[in-house]
Structure formats: structure tokens, C-alpha cells
Amino acid sequence: MRTMYPEWFFQLHYAGQKGARLESGTLSHHSVCKMFLDDLAALRAGQVKADKITQIGSTIGLTHVDDPKSRIQHKRYMKIASQQELDPDFADVMSREDIIDDRKPLSQKWTSQDPDKIPDRPASMQAADDQAVGRGSTATTQLATTGPLVARISLEEDVFGPHESQTVANSAEATTAQEVSLPGNLVFASGSDKIQWFTEELLKTRKSIHTAQAQELAFTRELEKLDAPVPPATEEPTELVNLKAQLKATQEALEAEKGLHQLSKRRLEEIEEECRSPFVVPALLKAFVQIADLSHAATVTTRNGEAGS
């Protein structure tokens, strides 16, 4: 019997100049594959065949099977996914125009970063920052308004792979119970800069929510495997609750309709069977009619005889 192994989809989400070029659709498949392979090398994720690479918008990824032969490669992908929110090198690799593989040892590549240290920025972006400072804008504001989105590298299970029973909680509603405060000390050079900053922050927030949902699903599955109680999810929005109630009512109505359909089908089959093999055959019915006629004639004769006497 052939052993089936789960399939996983590993993907890199690009931002900055790279993300814009991918979204434009002007890059050939060869260029997309080269970019992806170079980034895998820079992130120490190994090499793959180009025919396995697929692109969707600003996302490039590949499907791989977690079997014993590829277990080491799978662990590399898992390591990248676990470090995605901790290593600032990710943002640099996923947003800069040219990949510079500095060939750092693996032990240095994944060391913890000083939270006060700002990663070096490409020269083109640094020049833009200097120009903004000359116009009266602060470097801190310009970093927030024109810097690349913090890229996200995630490892997600393929939706077409084998799945266990699962309940996906809406973790995006977790922040609705508390008031969200926006930074009030930001200074923008123009209205377009302000729009750009809020747009980027919104995209980053959505990506964080997506990552949190994937993590929540993974943790839930592990608890289910251990037969441990899963804490209840946060309260769902009213609109979603109403939609689920409508879905349940529709499913119940559908089941009732299926029952009526089966009953009608059985009755139709009984009628068709009766038509093919009727209980009273025509020949027997004719004999009954003849007997009835004879009985009627005998009765008439008897009455006439009694009347004559």
C-alpha cells in the first residue's frame, strides 16, 4: 500500500519595488523564477526546480511533499516561517531590487537582532530620505511613509491537501473589544504621503491577521490531536452569526426537501410497478363481468316466474 504524505505550500510575499514589479505582470517567468531562487539562496532555504515555481500577484511559491526524503528541506521552510516576524533581514531581502547574497554562515544569519538597530536601507531609498529631510520633513516620518512594507514569509498548508476536521476562529475580531489608538506625533509632507502611510499600515495589519489565523489553526489542531480542550474563540460579529444561522436554516430546509423527494420517488416507483403488473388482470375482470351478467339474468328469470304464477 502506497503511503500518502501531506502536501504543503511554501510562499514568499514580496513588497516594495519587487512587489510592484510582480504585480505589474511585466516580468517573464524566467525572471520570476530567478528572483525566487536567488531569494531562497539568500534566506538559506535551499534550491528547487524552476518548473515547480508558481506566481500569483506579488506572491511566489511552490508545493512540496513532506516525506522522509525531503524532511531536511521541510525543516528549512519551517525555520524560515518561524523566524518571519523576528528577523529584519527578511524585509531587506523581500523588498530590495537586487539580491546580494552575502553568504553569511547559518549561525549568524538567524541570530537575534538588536531591537534598537535599524537595518541598512538601499542607497536609492536613502537618497529619497535625504531629499525629504531637505524639504522640511523628518527622516523618521519619511521612513514610515515611503519605506517598503515589512515582508511576510509564511508556510501554509495546501488547501487541496488532506485535512482534518477544523474550526477556524475569526481572530481578527480580537482587537475590537479594545480602543485602537493611532500615533498622533506623525508629520506628513502632503496628503498623498498620509494616504500612502495608512495604506501600508493597513496592508501590514491584514498580513499580520492572516499569519495569526494560520498560527491559531495550527495550535488548535495540535490541541485536538492531544484531546485537550480548545479555549473558545472570540465572539464573532453579528453579521457573521446571522449568515451562519441562515446557512443552517437553508441546510435544514434542503434536508427536508431531500426527504420529500425520496418519498415522492418511492411512490412513483410503486405506481409504475402497479402499471406494469396490475393486481386485477383484464381477463379475470372480464370473467367477473360475465358472472355478474349471468347472476343478473338468473335473477330476472326468477322474478318473471314468480310473477306468472
TORRODO-669353 format. One record per residue (C-alpha): residue number from 1; x, y, z; residue in three letters. Coordinates in nm, 3 decimals. Last residue first. Layout:
N
resi / u / v / w / resn
NUM / X / Y / Z / ALA
...
END
This chain:
309
resi / u / v / w / resn
309 / -9.758 / -1.797 / -1.104 / SER
308 / -9.658 / -1.560 / -1.376 / GLY
307 / -9.496 / -1.307 / -1.132 / ALA
306 / -9.287 / -1.576 / -0.964 / GLU
305 / -9.158 / -1.691 / -1.297 / GLY
304 / -9.068 / -1.335 / -1.404 / ASN
303 / -8.876 / -1.277 / -1.077 / ARG
302 / -8.676 / -1.596 / -1.122 / THR
301 / -8.590 / -1.508 / -1.480 / THR
300 / -8.469 / -1.161 / -1.379 / VAL
299 / -8.249 / -1.303 / -1.101 / THR
298 / -8.100 / -1.557 / -1.335 / ALA
297 / -8.017 / -1.285 / -1.587 / ALA
296 / -7.847 / -1.071 / -1.320 / HIS
295 / -7.640 / -1.364 / -1.198 / SER
294 / -7.538 / -1.441 / -1.552 / LEU
293 / -7.434 / -1.079 / -1.611 / ASP
292 / -7.231 / -1.070 / -1.286 / ALA
291 / -7.056 / -1.390 / -1.380 / ILE
290 / -6.974 / -1.239 / -1.721 / GLN
289 / -6.836 / -0.923 / -1.559 / VAL
288 / -6.616 / -1.125 / -1.317 / PHE
287 / -6.482 / -1.323 / -1.611 / ALA
286 / -6.391 / -0.999 / -1.791 / LYS
285 / -6.203 / -0.877 / -1.482 / LEU
284 / -6.006 / -1.200 / -1.473 / LEU
283 / -5.900 / -1.148 / -1.834 / ALA
282 / -5.806 / -0.781 / -1.769 / PRO
281 / -5.571 / -0.861 / -1.475 / VAL
280 / -5.664 / -0.724 / -1.132 / VAL
279 / -5.344 / -0.656 / -0.926 / PHE
278 / -5.179 / -0.468 / -1.216 / PRO
277 / -4.821 / -0.569 / -1.313 / SER
276 / -4.660 / -0.290 / -1.524 / ARG
275 / -4.899 / -0.022 / -1.402 / CYS
274 / -4.855 / -0.133 / -1.041 / GLU
273 / -4.477 / -0.115 / -1.077 / GLU
272 / -4.502 / 0.238 / -1.220 / GLU
271 / -4.724 / 0.340 / -0.928 / ILE
270 / -4.481 / 0.191 / -0.675 / GLU
269 / -4.186 / 0.370 / -0.843 / GLU
268 / -4.375 / 0.699 / -0.826 / LEU
267 / -4.440 / 0.646 / -0.457 / ARG
266 / -4.069 / 0.580 / -0.394 / ARG
265 / -3.968 / 0.895 / -0.582 / LYS
264 / -4.217 / 1.106 / -0.394 / SER
263 / -4.074 / 0.982 / -0.064 / LEU
262 / -3.714 / 1.045 / -0.180 / GLN
261 / -3.803 / 1.398 / -0.291 / HIS
260 / -3.981 / 1.470 / 0.035 / LEU
259 / -3.669 / 1.364 / 0.227 / GLY
258 / -3.441 / 1.574 / 0.003 / LYS
257 / -3.665 / 1.875 / 0.064 / GLU
256 / -3.630 / 1.825 / 0.438 / ALA
255 / -3.250 / 1.806 / 0.403 / GLU
254 / -3.252 / 2.126 / 0.194 / LEU
253 / -3.467 / 2.304 / 0.451 / ALA
252 / -3.219 / 2.204 / 0.722 / GLU
251 / -2.927 / 2.327 / 0.509 / GLN
250 / -3.104 / 2.657 / 0.446 / THR
249 / -3.170 / 2.703 / 0.817 / ALA
248 / -2.802 / 2.632 / 0.895 / LYS
247 / -2.686 / 2.878 / 0.629 / LEU
246 / -2.922 / 3.146 / 0.758 / GLN
245 / -2.787 / 3.095 / 1.110 / ALA
244 / -2.429 / 3.115 / 0.980 / LYS
243 / -2.510 / 3.438 / 0.799 / LEU
242 / -2.666 / 3.583 / 1.113 / ASN
241 / -2.358 / 3.493 / 1.320 / VAL
240 / -2.133 / 3.652 / 1.057 / LEU
239 / -2.335 / 3.974 / 1.065 / GLU
238 / -2.332 / 3.980 / 1.443 / THR
237 / -1.954 / 3.966 / 1.460 / PRO
236 / -1.798 / 3.655 / 1.614 / GLU
235 / -1.708 / 3.644 / 1.981 / GLU
234 / -1.350 / 3.537 / 2.039 / THR
233 / -1.274 / 3.168 / 2.015 / ALA
232 / -1.341 / 2.924 / 2.294 / PRO
231 / -1.037 / 2.757 / 2.450 / PRO
230 / -0.965 / 2.415 / 2.298 / VAL
229 / -0.987 / 2.129 / 2.546 / PRO
228 / -0.710 / 1.869 / 2.504 / ALA
227 / -0.753 / 1.551 / 2.303 / ASP
226 / -0.380 / 1.572 / 2.216 / LEU
225 / -0.457 / 1.577 / 1.844 / LYS
224 / -0.723 / 1.842 / 1.910 / GLU
223 / -0.467 / 2.058 / 2.092 / LEU
222 / -0.226 / 2.028 / 1.797 / GLU
221 / -0.504 / 2.118 / 1.557 / ARG
220 / -0.593 / 2.430 / 1.753 / THR
219 / -0.229 / 2.542 / 1.759 / PHE
218 / -0.204 / 2.510 / 1.381 / ALA
217 / -0.532 / 2.696 / 1.326 / LEU
216 / -0.424 / 2.978 / 1.558 / GLU
215 / -0.093 / 3.005 / 1.374 / GLN
214 / -0.269 / 3.036 / 1.038 / ALA
213 / -0.508 / 3.296 / 1.183 / GLN
212 / -0.216 / 3.492 / 1.329 / ALA
211 / -0.042 / 3.499 / 0.991 / THR
210 / -0.355 / 3.628 / 0.819 / HIS
209 / -0.402 / 3.891 / 1.090 / ILE
208 / -0.041 / 4.003 / 1.049 / SER
207 / -0.092 / 4.030 / 0.674 / LYS
206 / -0.405 / 4.240 / 0.727 / ARG
205 / -0.217 / 4.468 / 0.965 / THR
204 / 0.069 / 4.513 / 0.719 / LYS
203 / -0.178 / 4.604 / 0.445 / LEU
202 / -0.349 / 4.858 / 0.671 / LEU
201 / -0.014 / 5.009 / 0.770 / GLU
200 / 0.080 / 5.043 / 0.404 / GLU
199 / -0.248 / 5.217 / 0.322 / THR
198 / -0.216 / 5.445 / 0.626 / PHE
197 / 0.131 / 5.554 / 0.513 / TRP
196 / 0.030 / 5.602 / 0.149 / GLN
195 / -0.269 / 5.815 / 0.243 / ILE
194 / -0.052 / 6.032 / 0.466 / LYS
193 / 0.209 / 6.071 / 0.194 / ASP
192 / -0.065 / 6.166 / -0.053 / SER
191 / -0.188 / 6.434 / 0.186 / GLY
190 / 0.150 / 6.600 / 0.189 / SER
189 / 0.472 / 6.632 / 0.389 / ALA
188 / 0.335 / 6.422 / 0.673 / PHE
187 / 0.408 / 6.473 / 1.043 / VAL
186 / 0.344 / 6.186 / 1.281 / LEU
185 / 0.306 / 6.258 / 1.654 / ASN
184 / -0.052 / 6.136 / 1.689 / GLY
183 / 0.001 / 5.763 / 1.656 / PRO
182 / -0.337 / 5.589 / 1.624 / LEU
181 / -0.519 / 5.447 / 1.925 / SER
180 / -0.727 / 5.131 / 1.898 / VAL
179 / -0.998 / 5.100 / 2.163 / GLU
178 / -1.046 / 4.750 / 2.297 / GLN
177 / -1.303 / 4.483 / 2.227 / ALA
176 / -1.249 / 4.508 / 1.851 / THR
175 / -0.894 / 4.374 / 1.876 / THR
174 / -0.989 / 4.007 / 1.894 / ALA
173 / -1.217 / 4.036 / 1.591 / GLU
172 / -0.933 / 3.944 / 1.354 / ALA
171 / -0.909 / 3.612 / 1.536 / SER
170 / -1.209 / 3.478 / 1.347 / ASN
169 / -1.176 / 3.120 / 1.454 / ALA
168 / -1.122 / 2.841 / 1.203 / VAL
167 / -1.281 / 2.518 / 1.322 / THR
166 / -1.120 / 2.200 / 1.193 / GLN
165 / -1.187 / 1.844 / 1.096 / SER
164 / -0.866 / 1.706 / 0.949 / GLU
163 / -0.730 / 1.798 / 0.612 / HIS
162 / -0.552 / 1.618 / 0.330 / PRO
161 / -0.413 / 1.857 / 0.066 / GLY
160 / -0.613 / 2.084 / -0.167 / PHE
159 / -0.596 / 2.385 / 0.066 / VAL
158 / -0.218 / 2.348 / 0.082 / ASP
157 / -0.090 / 2.403 / 0.434 / GLU
156 / 0.071 / 2.739 / 0.487 / GLU
155 / 0.430 / 2.840 / 0.541 / LEU
154 / 0.470 / 3.214 / 0.560 / SER
153 / 0.724 / 3.478 / 0.470 / ILE
152 / 0.599 / 3.828 / 0.537 / ARG
151 / 0.754 / 4.146 / 0.407 / ALA
150 / 0.757 / 4.466 / 0.611 / VAL
149 / 0.618 / 4.714 / 0.364 / LEU
148 / 0.880 / 4.923 / 0.199 / PRO
147 / 0.969 / 5.268 / 0.335 / GLY
146 / 0.789 / 5.569 / 0.194 / THR
145 / 0.568 / 5.693 / 0.476 / THR
144 / 0.727 / 5.548 / 0.789 / ALA
143 / 1.085 / 5.615 / 0.685 / LEU
142 / 0.984 / 5.961 / 0.571 / GLN
141 / 0.839 / 6.038 / 0.911 / THR
140 / 1.155 / 5.930 / 1.089 / THR
139 / 1.373 / 6.127 / 0.847 / ALA
138 / 1.185 / 6.444 / 0.927 / THR
137 / 1.019 / 6.650 / 0.657 / SER
136 / 1.144 / 7.002 / 0.585 / GLY
135 / 1.212 / 6.969 / 0.214 / ARG
134 / 1.579 / 6.888 / 0.277 / GLY
133 / 1.475 / 6.599 / 0.503 / VAL
132 / 1.268 / 6.457 / 0.217 / ALA
131 / 1.566 / 6.472 / -0.019 / GLN
130 / 1.782 / 6.285 / 0.232 / ASP
129 / 1.513 / 6.016 / 0.263 / ASP
128 / 1.494 / 5.975 / -0.113 / ALA
127 / 1.872 / 5.931 / -0.121 / ALA
126 / 1.843 / 5.661 / 0.147 / GLN
125 / 1.581 / 5.483 / -0.065 / MET
124 / 1.814 / 5.471 / -0.366 / SER
123 / 2.108 / 5.362 / -0.149 / ALA
122 / 1.923 / 5.059 / -0.015 / PRO
121 / 1.847 / 5.064 / 0.358 / ARG
120 / 2.064 / 4.934 / 0.640 / ASP
119 / 1.869 / 4.769 / 0.920 / PRO
118 / 1.775 / 4.993 / 1.217 / ILE
117 / 1.935 / 4.880 / 1.543 / LYS
116 / 1.738 / 4.945 / 1.861 / ASP
115 / 1.579 / 4.599 / 1.862 / PRO
114 / 1.926 / 4.439 / 1.840 / ASP
113 / 1.877 / 4.136 / 1.619 / GLN
112 / 1.870 / 3.775 / 1.732 / SER
111 / 2.095 / 3.542 / 1.535 / THR
110 / 1.944 / 3.364 / 1.234 / TRP
109 / 2.201 / 3.452 / 0.969 / LYS
108 / 2.497 / 3.428 / 1.204 / GLN
107 / 2.460 / 3.055 / 1.270 / SER
106 / 2.381 / 2.996 / 0.902 / LEU
105 / 2.712 / 3.147 / 0.799 / PRO
104 / 2.672 / 3.466 / 0.600 / LYS
103 / 2.697 / 3.425 / 0.226 / ARG
102 / 2.646 / 3.797 / 0.148 / ASP
101 / 2.395 / 3.711 / -0.124 / ASP
100 / 2.308 / 4.049 / -0.268 / ILE
99 / 1.963 / 4.031 / -0.429 / ILE
98 / 1.891 / 4.340 / -0.635 / ASP
97 / 1.571 / 4.543 / -0.605 / GLU
96 / 1.528 / 4.534 / -0.230 / ARG
95 / 1.189 / 4.438 / -0.085 / SER
94 / 1.199 / 4.070 / 0.012 / MET
93 / 1.564 / 4.053 / 0.116 / VAL
92 / 1.553 / 4.370 / 0.326 / ASP
91 / 1.223 / 4.283 / 0.495 / ALA
90 / 1.353 / 3.935 / 0.576 / PHE
89 / 1.678 / 4.071 / 0.721 / ASP
88 / 1.466 / 4.222 / 0.999 / PRO
87 / 1.449 / 3.875 / 1.164 / ASP
86 / 1.175 / 3.824 / 1.422 / LEU
85 / 0.838 / 3.817 / 1.242 / GLU
84 / 0.938 / 3.562 / 0.976 / GLN
83 / 1.154 / 3.350 / 1.205 / GLN
82 / 0.908 / 3.060 / 1.245 / SER
81 / 0.832 / 3.056 / 0.871 / ALA
80 / 1.201 / 3.049 / 0.780 / ILE
79 / 1.262 / 2.760 / 1.019 / LYS
78 / 0.962 / 2.571 / 0.881 / MET
77 / 1.097 / 2.605 / 0.528 / TYR
76 / 1.433 / 2.471 / 0.640 / ARG
75 / 1.262 / 2.186 / 0.825 / LYS
74 / 1.086 / 2.089 / 0.501 / HIS
73 / 1.421 / 2.077 / 0.322 / GLN
72 / 1.555 / 1.836 / 0.585 / ILE
71 / 1.242 / 1.617 / 0.561 / ARG
70 / 1.259 / 1.593 / 0.182 / SER
69 / 1.338 / 1.221 / 0.155 / LYS
68 / 1.125 / 1.129 / 0.458 / PRO
67 / 0.813 / 1.287 / 0.301 / ASP
66 / 0.673 / 1.638 / 0.349 / ASP
65 / 0.565 / 1.696 / -0.009 / VAL
64 / 0.633 / 2.031 / -0.173 / HIS
63 / 0.421 / 2.296 / -0.340 / THR
62 / 0.592 / 2.614 / -0.456 / LEU
61 / 0.565 / 2.986 / -0.404 / GLY
60 / 0.578 / 3.336 / -0.544 / ILE
59 / 0.343 / 3.606 / -0.417 / THR
58 / 0.316 / 3.959 / -0.559 / SER
57 / 0.038 / 3.856 / -0.795 / GLY
56 / 0.015 / 3.477 / -0.802 / ILE
55 / 0.339 / 3.312 / -0.914 / GLN
54 / 0.424 / 2.941 / -0.939 / THR
53 / 0.755 / 2.757 / -0.903 / ILE
52 / 0.773 / 2.379 / -0.951 / LYS
51 / 0.918 / 2.401 / -1.305 / ASP
50 / 1.212 / 2.602 / -1.169 / ALA
49 / 1.345 / 2.309 / -0.970 / LYS
48 / 1.429 / 2.384 / -0.608 / VAL
47 / 1.727 / 2.521 / -0.416 / GLN
46 / 1.792 / 2.558 / -0.044 / GLY
45 / 1.622 / 2.780 / 0.213 / ALA
44 / 1.933 / 2.974 / 0.318 / ARG
43 / 1.747 / 3.307 / 0.304 / LEU
42 / 1.983 / 3.447 / 0.040 / ALA
41 / 1.963 / 3.121 / -0.156 / ALA
40 / 1.585 / 3.121 / -0.140 / LEU
39 / 1.590 / 3.484 / -0.252 / ASP
38 / 1.805 / 3.399 / -0.553 / ASP
37 / 1.571 / 3.113 / -0.644 / LEU
36 / 1.265 / 3.340 / -0.626 / PHE
35 / 1.423 / 3.616 / -0.834 / MET
34 / 1.543 / 3.363 / -1.093 / LYS
33 / 1.198 / 3.203 / -1.111 / CYS
32 / 1.031 / 3.542 / -1.165 / VAL
31 / 1.285 / 3.636 / -1.432 / SER
30 / 1.227 / 3.308 / -1.617 / HIS
29 / 0.851 / 3.351 / -1.589 / HIS
28 / 0.883 / 3.687 / -1.758 / SER
27 / 0.831 / 4.006 / -1.561 / LEU
26 / 0.578 / 4.262 / -1.683 / THR
25 / 0.291 / 4.139 / -1.466 / GLY
24 / 0.261 / 4.474 / -1.285 / SER
23 / 0.203 / 4.297 / -0.953 / GLU
22 / 0.547 / 4.134 / -0.974 / LEU
21 / 0.718 / 4.465 / -1.040 / ARG
20 / 0.533 / 4.633 / -0.752 / ALA
19 / 0.623 / 4.352 / -0.512 / GLY
18 / 0.989 / 4.375 / -0.606 / LYS
17 / 0.997 / 4.751 / -0.561 / GLN
16 / 0.849 / 4.735 / -0.211 / GLY
15 / 0.678 / 4.414 / -0.104 / ALA
14 / 0.700 / 4.043 / -0.180 / TYR
13 / 0.512 / 3.756 / -0.018 / HIS
12 / 0.716 / 3.434 / -0.027 / LEU
11 / 0.530 / 3.106 / -0.039 / GLN
10 / 0.561 / 2.747 / 0.080 / PHE
9 / 0.261 / 2.528 / 0.003 / PHE
8 / 0.249 / 2.197 / 0.187 / TRP
7 / 0.149 / 1.848 / 0.073 / GLU
6 / 0.085 / 1.573 / 0.327 / PRO
5 / 0.232 / 1.225 / 0.268 / TYR
4 / 0.040 / 0.926 / 0.135 / MET
3 / 0.196 / 0.582 / 0.182 / THR
2 / 0.138 / 0.337 / -0.102 / ARG
1 / 0.000 / 0.000 / 0.000 / MET
END
